[in-house]
Amino acid sequence: MAARKGQHASRSRGTEGMAADSARRDLAAKLEAVLENRGNANAVFDILEYLESPKEDIVQAAIRTCSKMFETLLEKGELFVGDLPKEDESLPETCSAEEKFKMWMRHRYNSCVTCLLDLMQNSYFNVQELALCTLMKFIQLEGKFPLEKAEWKESFCFPLLLLKSVVNSLLQEDADAHLLISRYQEYVEYDDVRYYTMAATSEIIARVHQKNKEGLPVLFQNNVFCLLSSINMPEEEGALSNFLVTPKAKDEDWKPSKLKEQKRVFERIWMGFLKHKLQINMYKKVLLIMHESILPHMSKPTLMIDFLTAAYEIGGAISLLALNGLFMLIHQHNLEYPDFYKKLYCLLDPSVFHVKYRARFFHLANLFLSSTHLPVYLVAAFAKRLARLSLTAPPQALLMIIPFICNLIRRHPACRPLIHRPAATTDLMMDPYCMDEPDPAKCRALESSLWELEALQTHYHPDVVRAANVISRALSTQESDISELLEISSYELFDKELKKKFGSVPLEFEPVQGLLGRKHDIIVDHFAL
């Protein structure tokens, strides 16, 4: 039975291969006929019909045939140029046979484009990719051989309508198109395609929002972000010289060649996208690239303050990532945000040692607290809060937290009394520090001490004990490098212990006896076997 099934499957594949070969031969013959004689123009219908085949190989062959056919027709000027009348519209008697043929062929070209746009949502990715590449080739050809008469003085005409249709097919509302968008990234490297893609995306977002009042669909959000995050903005005016549609002459007013215009549309599209209610995961994705890929390329980065503030209110790791963007606006763009350090202080809770972004959190916190001009009460509050949290922190976090606290004290010598206060109490009820106070200015950290670090000197893990013993000696002025400690995990600690080599271990010379291990145990005397 299995052998029969194998033979049947092999026979089926062989039949499909023969059908595909036959279709390719037929397509090649019809292509040659159409290009040789206008009398064979009706064969175009047969070629376009192959685009609707359910067979992947046949559809790919049809796409390649259409690409060659219309490329040749565009180069020969066989398509009508100008406002195309509808196909069922009666033409004036003055219209020549030449014009009628070109109009007819232009309609066939439009039908081909429509089919290719539909194939961008085909179930086979290879078909989607080939359809996309063919459409981008048509855009390049239409730029070289325009089908529309420009109404303004320009060095050339960019086929904007066709590009808008391509971008619209990429930004699907009910399907994940990230693979195809990743392929489209190659074309976004062209300065003109990048500019018009951003302009088209901005219009599409507005249209989808108009249709979905409750919010942008989740899959649409993901597709838009995938497209926007793939955009690499130029940094210098002179870098704008890579165009898909090569201009025939230099045009000083052409927007895609202006860095200012590129930044303007880049800013508009991000603001238009981020003003909508996003999914929690989408907030994370945007905030992770905010400081490197978005803010540096905006004309007015401070416009992001509303989005960053709203993101902080969500809480958790998103609040941390939002503070990163806020810090950049404060540090580089003179934004006044007086509650920044208060919000950062409130993020320090026991969960911070267990979140996915723990390493990133403390890397940023170290950056935020690196200034030597911070008030001493603020630094003391952070040091004390971290010390209190360290009492319940896992060992891998403690190996990073203890040097972190010591670095804060090294930067701010005025905080040294926190570790040099012999009369300080270790009684939690008597400690003046108020852990529940959200304002670092009112928590009374300077009146307390870091007795928690001394308590860690009796920790069960020897590496933690060694790290905590540093406060029992004179604290050096050289800061500790914590970059290698941020990513340390419990697995690494365990693996390190397993690799340790120990010498001879002294054993008891007298074997243990009894239930409780005591000498002359009454249980042993009476119940010994």
N, C-alpha and C positions, 0 to 999 in steps of 0.2 A: 504493500500500500504506500509506504514512504517513498519507494523508488518511483512509483507511478506519479505521485505528487511532484517529485523533483523533475521528472521528465516533462510534466505538464507546465511547471513554472518555467523551465528552460525553453520550451516551445513557445510559451507566451512572450518571454523576453525577446526571443528571436523574431517573432511576428511584429512586435512593437518596433524593433530596430529596423526591420524592412520597411515598415510604414513611414518611419522618420526619414529614411534614406529616400524613399519615393517622394515624400513631401519636399525635401530639400532640392531634389532634381526638378520638380515641378515649379518650385519658387524661382530657381535659377533661370529656368526657361522663360517664365512669364516676365521676370525682370528684364531679361535681354530683349524680349519682344516689345515691352513698353518703351524702353529707352531707344530702340531702333526706329520705331514707326508710331506716329500718333494714332494711326488706325487701330492699333492694338491697345488703346488706352483703357478699354473696359476690363482688361486683365488685372487692373489695379484692384477691382472689387474682389477678385479671387485671392490676391495677395493679402488684402486686409482681412478676409474671412479666416485665413489661417491664424490670425492673432487671437481668435476666439476658441482655438482648439484646447481641449482639456489636457493634451500631452505637452509636457514641459519642453522636450526637445524640439517639437514642431513649432511651439510658440517662440522659442529662442531663435530658431531659423527664420521665422517670419519677421521678427524684430530686426534682425540683421539685414534682411532683404529690404525692408522699409527704409532703414537707415541709408543704405546705398542708393536706393531709388530716389528718395527725396533730396538727398545731398546733391545728386547729379542734376535733378530738376531745378533746384535752387541756384546752382552755379550757372545753369543755362538760361535762367530767367524764364522758366516755363510756368511759374506761378503768378497769379494776379497780384498786383501791388496797389494798395489803397483800401478804401472802405468796401468790403466785400458784400454784394447784395445777397439776400437770402436765396437759397437754392430754388424755392418755389415761387420766387418773385419774377414777374415778367420783365424782360429786358427791353430797352428801347431799340427801335429798328436800326439806329445808327451804330449799334454795337456790332463790331466785326466778328467773324468766325474765330479769329486769333484770340480776341479778348474773351469770347465765350469759352474757348477751350481752356484758357488760363484760369478763368473763374471756376470752371468745373474741376480742374486739377487742384486748385486751392481748397475747394471743399473736401476733396479726397485727403489732402494733407491735414486739414483740421480733424477729419474723422480718425486719421491715424494718431494724431496727438491725443485725442480723447481716449482712444483705446489704450495707448501707452500710460496715460494717467490712471486709468482703471487697473492696468496690470501692475502698477506700483503697490497695489494692495492684494496681489496674487498670493496664493498659498505657498508658492515656491520662491525662496529668497533669490535664487539665481535669476529668475524671471524679473523680480522686482528691481534687482541691481542693474540688469541689462536695460530695462525700460527707463530707469533713471538716467543712466549714462547716455542713452540715445536722445532723450529729451534735452539734456545739457548740451549735447552736440548740436541739436537743432537750434538752441539758443545762440550758440556761437555762430552758426551759419546765418541765422536771421539777423544777427548783428552785422555780419559782413555783407549780406544781401537782404536788406530790409524789405519787409512785406507791408509796412505801414509808411505813409508819407508823413514826415515830421512837419509839425506846424510851427516849429521854432528853429532858430538858427543854432544847430549843434553840429559837431564834427561827425557824429554818427547817431544812430537810434538804437537804444538798448531794448530788446524784446521783453518789456516788463510784465506784460499780461501772461506770457508763457511761464515766466519765472514764478509769478504769483500762484499759478495753477500747480506748479511743481511743489512749492512750499506748502500749499494747502493740502496736497496729497501726503506730504510727510507728516504734517501735524494732525494726525487722526484723533478723533475723540473716543473711539471705542476699540482701539487696537494699539499694542505696543510696537512702535516703529524705530526703536533705538538702533537696531542693526543697520537699517537703511539710512538713518540719519548719520550714523558713524561713517558710512560710505560717502555721504554728501559733504562731510567735513573737508574732503579733498577740494571741493569746489568753493567752499567758503574762504579758502586761502586767497582766492582772487578778490582784489579790492572792490571791483564793481559788483560782483556777486554777493559779497559780504554786505555791502551797503543796501542793495535792493532786497536782500533776504531779510535783513533786520526791519526794513520799512514794511515789507509784506507781512512779516510775523506780527508786527504791532497792530496792523489792521485785522488780522485773523483773530488775535486775542480779543479785540474789542467786539468783533462779530460773534464769537462763541459766547462771550459774556452776555451779550444782548439776548442770545437764545437760551442761556442757562442762568436765570436770575439767582438761583440758590448758590452758585459758585461754579468754577471751572471743573469739568470732569477730571477725575484722578489721572486717567491715562493721557489725557490731553496735557495736563500739568507736566507729567513725566516727559512727554515728547518735546514740549516747549523747552523745558530745562535742558534736555539732552542737546537740543539744537543750540541754545544760547551758550551753554557751557563749552561748546566746541569752537566758539568764535575766539580767535586770537587777534586782539586789536593791535594795530601798529602803534609804535611809540614816537616815531618821528615823521615829519611831513614828507621828507624825501623818500620814505619807504613805500609810498603809495605809487607804485609803478607797475604792478602786476595785475593785468586785466584779462579777463576771458574774452571780451569783445574789444579788440585793439582799436583805439581811436585813430582815425585817418589824419587828424591834425590836432594840435594842442588847443584845448579849450579851457581857459582860465576859470570859467564859471561852472564847470562840470562838478557836481557835488561829490561823487565818489572819489575824486582826486584830492579832496580837501580833508585834512585830519580833523578840523573843527566840525565839519558836517558829519563825519563818521562818529565822532564822540557824541554829537548831539542826538543822532538817531539811536546810538547805543544806550545812552542815558534814558531816552524816552521809552524804549522797549522794556528795559528792566523795571522802570518805575511803573509802567503799565501792567507788567506781569505781577510784581510784588504787592500791588495795592489790593489784590484779590485775596480772599481767604484761602490759605494753602494747607495741605496736609502736613502733619507733624514731621514726617520724614523729609518732606520737601523743604521745610524750614532748615533742617540740618544740612541738607545738600547745598542750599544757597549760602548759608552762613559759613560753611567750610571753605568756600572759594571767594567769599566776600572781600577779604583784605588783599588778595593777590590778583584776582581776575575781574573784579567789578569796580571797586572804589578807585583804583589808580587810573581808570580810563573814563571816569565821569567828569564832566565840566564842573558840576557842583555836587561833590560827594556828600555835603551836609544834608541834601535832600533825603538821604537814607535814614535820617534820625527817627522818623515815625515808624518805619519798618523795624528798625533795630530795637526801639523801645517796646513795640508790640511783641517782638520775638522774646524779649527778656521776660515779659509778664507770663509767658508760657511756663517757665520754670525748668528745673533740671539741667541737663546738658545743653539745651537750647539757650538757656540764659547765659551760660558760660560763653558759648560761641557768639552770642549777641554782644557781650561785653568786649570781645576781641575787636569787633567792628567799631564799637563806641570809643574804645581806647585809641584806635587809629584816627578817628575824627578829632578827638581831643588833642592828641599828640601832634598830628600833622596839619590839621585844618583849624586849630584854635577854637574848637567847639566848647562851649561852656556847658558842663554837665556835672553839677556839684555833688550829686548822689552816686557818682560812679564807684568810689571806694566803699561806700556804705552798702551798695548792692553786691559788690564782690565779697564783702565781709559776710553778708547774709547767706551766700552760697556755700560757706564752709559748714557742712554738717556731716554726720557719720557716713552718709551715702556717697560722699565725694571720693572715698577710697575704693569704691566698688563699681563706679560707672565706667562705661566703655572709653570715655574720653579723659580718664584720670591723668594720663601722661600729658595730654595737651592742656588740661586745666592747670596743672602745676607749672608747666612751661610758661604759660601765659601769666599766671600769678607771679612767677619770678620776674617776668618782664615788667608787669605793672608796678611791682614793688622795688624796682631797681633804682629808682631815683633817690638820691641822697637828700633831696629837699622836702621829703614828706615829713609831716609833723610827727614828733616822737610818740605821742599818744596813739596815733594810728598804727605805727609799726609795732608798738607794744601790744596793741589789741590783736593784731594778726598773729604775732608770735604766741601769745597766751592762748588764743582760741585753738591754734594748731596743736599746742602742747596738751590742752585738755582733750582734744579729739584723739590724740595719740594713745590715750589710755585704753582705747577699745579698737585701735587700728591693727590690721594684720602686719606680720613682720616685714613683708616686702614693701609695704607703705612706710613703715617706721624707718627703714634704712634710707629713705629719701626725705622724710619729714624732719628728722633730727638735724641733718646738715642744712636743710632749708631754713630752719629756725636759727641755727647758729650763723648763717649768712646774713640774716636780717639784723642780728645783733652786731655783727662785724661792720655792716654798713652804717649803723647808727649807734655809736658808742654810748649815747645817752640812755640806751636800753640795758646796759650792762648790770645795773642794780637788780634786774630780774633774775640773774643767776648768782649774784653776790649779795644775798640778803639772808644771813644766818638765822635771824630771828623769825623768819617766815614760818607760818604754820602749814602743816600738811593735812590739816583737818578741813574737809570740804565745806563744812558748815561755817568755818571761821574765815575762809578765803574771801577777801573783799571783791574779787572778780565776779561779775554777774554774767553767766553764760547765756541767759535768756534775753539780754539786752541787745536789740538789733543795731543800736547806734554805737559805733566804736568809740565815740567821744565820751560816752556815758557808762562804759562797762567797767571802769576803774581798774584797767589792766596794769597800769603803772604802780598801783599800790600793792600788787600781788607779787608773786615770784613764779619761776618755772620749776616748781617742785615736782611736776609731773615727769620731767626728764630725769630727775634723781630717782624717782620710783621705777623708771625703766631700766635702771642699773641692776635690778633684780629680775629682769625679764628672762623667760625660759630659753630664748634664742641667743646664743653666744654672740652673733654678729650685732644684734641690737644692743647688747650689753656694752660691747666695745664702742659702738657709736655713741651711746649715752654717757660713757665715761669721759667724753671730751670736756664736759662742763666742770669736771672735778679738777681740771688743769687750767692753766692760763690760756685763754682763748687767743689763738693766733690772729693776725690781721689778714692773712691770705684766705680768700674765700674758697670754699670747696666746690668742685665741679659736680653738679648734680645731674648733668645731661645724661650720663650713663646709668643713673639710678632711676630715671623716670619710667623706663619700660620694664624694670625687673619684675618677674612674676614669681608666684609661689612654686611653680614647677622648677624654675631655675635655682631657687634656694634649696629645694629638696635634692635636685640633681647635684648641686655643689656639695651637699653633705655626704651623698653617696660616694663621691669621688675622693673624699678625704682619706688620707692614710694615717692610721693610728699605730703607735708603738705597742709594747707589751702593757697589758692591763692587769693590775694586781687583783687577785681573787681572794675570797675568804679562806683561811686555813682550816676553819672548823665548819663542817657542813651544818646547814640550818636544820633544826628539829622542831617539831611541834606545829600546831596549826597557825600560831602567831609568830613563829620563829624565835621563841624564847628558850633559854636553857632551863632544864628541869621542869618542862611543861607537864602539868598534871595529866593532860590528855595523852601525852606520849607514855607516861609511866603506867597508866591503867589500860590504855587501848592500843598499845603498840602491837604491830603484827609480827 
